[in-house]
């Protein structure tokens, strides 16, 4: 089944404790991206990747890192999480042009 | 400034009724417009996509329209079902300098279909 998977789905952590949210797609898509969704603000892009080893900042990249060492994986790294990073996170992928397919989301709470 | 505005913010209808959601955009240069459905706590799922030259696109009970002159789009849901309860998000794609496509997301309309 063609899909985008994220892990973990739910995460509670404390301020400053590094964490990684994994994202994987099995559709051989070139483009992958990370979004966060907050009430009243909609979806905002954090980082995106046009292909392997090519990443770029989205609209709200501060406090986040990404890497794209393999085509199928695009992990999101929070080196030192803070409470304002509490949010619902979505990974998405698509071909160079085409519809984005979203993962199921990761709900993060930073205490 | 590129913007996508949706109305109403929320809507409650009875099962079986029709409804129309609105999307106004101020985006340039326009590439295409998509409607997504997002169930609570889940990722958005694409319903329709329309380019500049298309003025209507259907997907089952969902029909999207696009007026590129007035920069307005609507999503019409026919014979609503309980499973239509979700947030509906309008997304406009722009291609700024550098040919790197960018998406401008609306805040969505929250639809509740009651029995």
Contacts between the chains, C-beta under 8 A, distances in Angstrom:
chain1	res1	chain2	res2	distance
A	4	B	43	7.6
A	40	B	107	7.1
A	41	B	107	7.6
A	42	B	89	7.4
A	42	B	105	4.9
A	42	B	106	6.7
A	42	B	107	4.5
A	42	B	108	6.6
A	43	B	44	7.5
A	43	B	89	7.4
A	43	B	105	4.8
A	44	B	105	7.6
A	45	B	103	7.3
A	50	B	100	7.9
A	56	B	100	8.0
A	88	B	41	7.6
A	90	B	43	5.2
A	90	B	44	7.7
A	92	B	43	7.4
A	97	B	101	7.6
A	99	B	34	7.3
A	99	B	46	4.5
A	99	B	49	6.5
A	100	B	44	8.0
A	100	B	46	7.2
A	102	B	43	2.9
A	102	B	44	5.3
A	102	B	45	7.3
A	103	B	43	5.6
A	104	B	42	6.1
A	104	B	43	5.8
A	105	B	41	6.4
A	105	B	42	6.4
A	105	B	43	5.7
A	107	B	41	7.5
